[in-house]
Amino acid sequence: MPFKSKAQRRKFAELLVKGEISPETYEEWNRETGGKQLPERVQPQKASRAARKRTSAKKPTVKAKKRPAGAKRKAAKNKK
C-alpha cells in the first residue's frame, strides 16, 4: 500500500527506527509510492450530501399519551 502523505512516510520511518515495523514493510510501501509528489498532510474528505443528512437527522421523540377528555374530573370524583 503506498504512502498517502509525507507525514505518514515520516511516521513509518520513525517506527522503522524503533523496530516496530520490519525494513521489508517500509521498503514495500516506499517502492509502491514511487517518486510521487505527496501532500504534507491528507485532509479527511467531506461526507456526501446524503450522508450528512442521515447523521444530522433528529431522532423522533416519544410523546406522552393523552388522557381522554374528562379523565381528570373522574379521577378527582373517585378520590372524594
N, C-alpha and C positions, 0 to 999 in steps of 0.2 A: 504494500500500500504506500503510495507516495506521500511525502510531507505536504501539508496544506499551507504552512506559513514558516517564516524564518524563526518565529518564537518556538514553534513545535520542533524544528530541527535543533535549536539550541537546547531544548529540554531533553531530547533524546541523546544529544552529545553529553549532557550532564549525567544522565542515567547510565551511559556507557562508561564514563569515568568512575562512577560509584560502583559499577559492576552489577547493576540491577537488570541490564539487558546484555545480550551477547553481542560481540562485534559483528557476527553474521547478520543479526537482525538489523542493526544500524546500517550496515552496508547494503542490505537488500532494499531498505526504504530509500536510502540515498541514491542507489542505482535507478530505482523506479522513478524517482523525482527528476533525475537528469539535470540539465542546466536551466531549468525553468526559472523565470523571474517570480519569486514568491512574495506575497504581501507580508508586511511586518506582522500583522495580526489578522485573523479572519473574523469578520463580524457575523453574528448569527443572522440567518435570513428571516425576513418578516414573514409572519404567518399569512396564509392566503385569506382572502376576504371571508370565505365560508368558515374557515377555522376560527377566525376572530369572533364571528357571530356566535358560534357554538359555545365558546369559552366565556363570553360575556353575557350570555342569556341569563335572565333572572330565574331563580327556582320558583316554582309555584308555591304559594303559601296555602296553608291549611286553614280554612275558615271554620269558625265555631258554628255549631248547629243552632239554628234559630228555634226558639220555642214558639208553639202555636199561640195565636192571639188569645189573651185571657188566661194564660197559664199562670201568670204571676198572681192574678186575683184568686184563682182557685187554690193555689198553694197557701196564700195568706188566710183564706177561709178555713182550710183544713187545720191550721195551727191554732185557731181560736177555740 
